[in-house]
Amino acid sequence: MTDAVGREVKAAALTPYFILGLFLLVLALLVRAPASLLQKALPASLPLTVSAWGGSVWNGQAAFSLAQDAGYLHWTLQPRRLLAGRLAADVQAQGAVDLSGTLELGRQAFRVEGLRGELPSALLRSLLPPGWELPGNVRAEALTVARDGRRAGAWTAASGQLLWAGGPMQYNMNGQPQGATLPPLVVNLRLDGDALVLTLSEKAGNLGLATVHLGAGGQVETQLRERLLHYSPGYHGSGAAPDAVVVTSRQVL
């Protein structure tokens, strides 16, 4: 065996130990690094304000405010996902907003997994078409959504439910603001190719009201059923069956 070949064999044998050592070094830095370093990583478009950082990047907490709501956020990083090159943490919010789930951030991508608890309406804007509002809090049940900006904004995961207690809902159709006073709703999420699909139904009887398709490139298609329009003031009906789609709107965000 030549010296060159011998050096290559030794280098190959040492590579796993080098990778392990590098990983342990990264872990040590994360455990000791102050949590406030994460402030620079927060997106500018985030709808909440974070302050009063404490603990470490690995296991820390911070105060947050969102519109009229305020509380504390605690997180713990998941080491197994770090091995795959992804930054993920188990997150729990307490205070005016009570939420728990797993948040994963990557380059131009994000994933929220198993989210449960009260979700302020301000956080729903990225999941609803422009002009749509569900006032108050919406309860998330095993909610999972993921999007990948490297694939032109493709939605890569969607499941779970949103529960809303009902009341005045605002929505927009073909550029015109509309309103309706609705009973308690269930919003089911699912994936259709690279699009996110939300189905709005009455909680009692699971009767369909509307369907919203959010495409990867920002295309939005909204379909309203006759049943939903009956809740709008001044609507006298079209004679169609309650489940019939009577209005379809398409726009690009």
C-alpha positions in Angstrom: 0.0 0.0 0.0 1.5 3.4 -1.0 1.7 6.3 1.4 -1.0 8.2 -0.6 -3.4 5.3 -0.5 -2.7 4.8 3.2 -3.5 8.5 4.0 -6.8 8.3 2.0 -7.8 5.2 4.0 -7.0 6.9 7.3 -8.9 10.0 6.3 -12.0 8.0 5.3 -11.8 6.2 8.7 -11.6 9.5 10.6 -14.4 11.3 8.6 -17.3 10.0 10.8 -15.5 11.1 13.9 -14.9 14.5 12.4 -18.5 14.9 11.5 -19.6 13.8 15.0 -17.1 16.2 16.6 -18.4 19.1 14.5 -22.0 18.3 15.4 -21.1 18.2 19.1 -19.4 21.6 18.7 -22.5 23.0 17.1 -24.6 21.6 19.9 -22.3 23.1 22.6 -22.5 26.5 20.9 -26.3 26.4 20.7 -26.6 25.4 24.4 -24.5 28.3 25.5 -25.5 31.0 22.9 -28.0 33.5 24.3 -31.6 33.3 23.0 -31.5 36.9 21.9 -29.4 35.9 18.9 -32.6 34.5 17.4 -34.0 38.0 17.1 -31.9 38.6 13.9 -33.4 35.5 12.3 -37.1 36.6 12.7 -38.8 37.5 9.4 -39.6 41.2 9.1 -43.2 40.3 8.1 -43.9 38.5 11.3 -47.2 39.7 12.7 -46.0 39.7 16.3 -43.4 41.5 18.4 -40.9 39.5 20.4 -38.9 41.0 23.3 -37.4 40.1 26.8 -35.3 37.2 25.5 -34.1 34.7 28.1 -32.3 31.4 28.3 -30.3 30.0 25.4 -30.8 29.3 21.7 -31.3 25.7 22.6 -33.8 26.1 25.4 -35.1 29.6 25.9 -38.1 31.9 26.3 -39.3 35.3 25.2 -42.2 37.7 25.7 -44.4 38.4 22.7 -47.3 40.8 21.8 -49.8 40.4 19.0 -52.4 43.1 18.5 -54.1 43.2 21.9 -52.7 39.8 23.0 -49.5 39.2 25.0 -47.8 36.3 26.6 -44.6 34.2 26.8 -43.1 31.8 24.4 -40.9 28.8 25.4 -39.0 26.5 23.0 -36.6 23.5 23.0 -34.7 22.6 19.9 -35.0 19.1 18.4 -31.5 17.6 18.0 -32.6 14.8 15.6 -33.7 17.4 13.0 -30.4 19.3 13.3 -28.7 16.1 12.0 -30.8 16.5 8.9 -29.8 20.2 8.5 -33.1 21.6 9.7 -33.8 24.0 12.6 -36.8 22.7 14.5 -38.2 23.3 18.0 -41.0 22.3 20.2 -42.8 25.5 21.0 -45.3 26.5 23.7 -47.0 29.8 24.1 -48.7 30.9 27.3 -50.7 33.9 28.4 -53.4 35.5 26.2 -52.5 32.9 23.5 -52.3 29.3 24.5 -50.6 27.2 21.7 -48.3 24.3 21.4 -46.7 22.5 18.5 -43.5 22.1 16.5 -42.0 24.8 14.3 -39.4 24.0 11.7 -37.5 26.6 9.7 -35.3 26.1 6.7 -33.9 28.1 3.9 -37.0 29.7 2.2 -39.2 27.0 3.8 -41.2 26.5 7.0 -43.3 23.8 8.6 -45.8 24.0 11.5 -46.6 20.6 12.9 -49.3 19.4 15.3 -50.4 22.9 16.4 -53.0 22.9 19.1 -54.7 25.7 21.0 -56.1 29.2 20.5 -54.9 30.9 17.3 -55.5 34.7 17.0 -57.1 35.7 13.8 -54.1 37.9 12.9 -52.0 34.7 12.5 -54.6 33.3 10.0 -54.0 35.9 7.3 -51.4 33.8 5.6 -53.9 31.0 5.3 -56.9 33.0 4.1 -57.6 35.0 0.9 -57.2 38.8 1.1 -60.2 40.4 2.7 -61.3 37.3 4.6 -61.6 37.7 8.4 -62.7 35.4 11.2 -62.9 37.8 14.2 -61.7 36.6 17.6 -59.8 33.4 18.2 -59.8 30.2 16.2 -58.9 26.9 17.8 -56.4 24.8 16.0 -56.7 21.0 16.2 -53.6 19.0 15.1 -52.9 21.6 12.5 -50.0 21.0 10.1 -48.9 23.2 7.2 -45.7 23.5 5.3 -44.4 25.6 2.4 -41.3 25.5 0.3 -40.1 28.8 -1.3 -37.5 26.9 -3.2 -40.3 25.2 -5.2 -42.0 28.5 -6.2 -43.9 28.6 -2.9 -45.4 25.1 -3.2 -47.4 23.9 -0.2 -45.9 20.6 0.9 -48.1 19.6 3.8 -51.6 20.4 5.1 -53.8 18.6 7.5 -55.9 19.3 10.7 -58.8 21.6 11.5 -59.6 25.1 12.6 -62.7 25.6 14.8 -64.5 29.0 14.9 -67.3 29.8 17.3 -69.3 31.7 14.7 -70.4 35.3 14.3 -69.9 38.1 11.7 -67.4 37.0 9.0 -65.9 39.3 6.4 -64.9 38.0 3.0 -64.1 39.4 -0.4 -65.5 38.3 -3.8 -64.3 39.8 -7.1 -63.0 42.8 -5.3 -66.2 43.5 -3.4 -66.3 43.2 0.4 -69.1 41.0 1.7 -70.3 39.9 5.1 -72.3 37.2 6.7 -73.3 36.1 10.2 -72.4 32.4 10.5 -72.9 29.6 12.9 -69.9 27.7 14.4 -67.6 26.6 11.6 -65.0 23.9 10.9 -62.2 24.6 8.5 -60.5 21.4 7.2 -57.1 21.6 5.6 -55.7 19.3 3.0 -53.1 19.2 0.3 -54.0 19.0 -3.4 -50.8 18.7 -5.4 -48.8 21.8 -4.4 -51.9 23.8 -3.4 -53.4 24.3 0.1 -57.2 23.6 0.2 -59.4 24.9 3.0 -63.0 23.7 3.2 -65.4 25.7 5.3 -68.4 23.8 6.8 -71.0 24.3 9.4 -70.0 22.5 12.5 -73.5 21.1 13.0 -74.0 18.5 10.3 -70.7 19.3 8.5 -72.6 21.2 5.8 -70.3 22.8 3.2 -70.2 26.6 2.8 -67.1 27.4 0.8 -63.8 26.0 -0.6 -60.5 28.0 -1.0 -57.6 26.8 -3.1 -54.3 28.6 -2.4 -51.9 27.8 -5.2 -48.1 27.7 -5.0 -47.6 30.8 -7.1 -50.1 32.9 -5.2 -53.2 32.0 -7.2 -56.3 31.9 -5.1 -59.6 30.3 -6.2 -62.6 30.7 -4.0 -65.9 28.8 -4.4 -69.0 29.8 -2.5 -72.0 27.5 -2.0 -75.6 28.6 -2.0 -75.8 27.7 1.7 -73.2 30.4 2.6 -74.9 33.2 0.7 -78.2 32.5 2.5 -76.5 33.9 5.6 -75.7 37.2 3.9 -78.1 40.1 4.5 -80.4 40.9 1.7 -79.7 37.7 -0.3 -82.9 36.2 -1.6 -81.6 33.0 -3.1 -80.9 31.8 -6.7 -83.1 28.7 -6.6 -80.0 26.4 -6.6 -79.5 23.5 -4.3 -77.8 24.4 -0.9 -74.6 22.5 -1.9 -74.4 24.1 -5.4 -71.3 26.3 -6.1 -72.9 29.6 -7.2 -70.0 32.0 -7.1 -66.4 31.3 -8.2 -63.6 33.9 -7.9 -60.0 33.8 -9.0 -57.2 36.2 -8.2 -53.4 36.3 -7.8 -51.8 37.6 -4.6 
